């Protein structure tokens, strides 16, 4: 089930954030991939696509090397604009 897998990766990333940022980022990247495949209503789907991308953008400075930062932020900006979500861009 994609929804279960998405939730697992988001929880694993949250647990790993202060322990192993590379592992956390790997889980957020996988959550992004899963969220892009999720069926469902537009609001829930948009939030599911925004949350892991926000965390990846927030932690880009901690990644060595930083890859795809600008492209990732552009995708996040587009998703937030469609959903009317301004907090994630702050």
Buried (B, 14 or more C-beta within 10 A) or exposed (E): EBBEBBBBBBEBBEEBBEEEBEBBBBBBBBBBBBBEEBEEEEEEBBBBBBBBBBBBBEBBEEBEEEEEBEEBBEBBBEBBEEBEBEEBBE
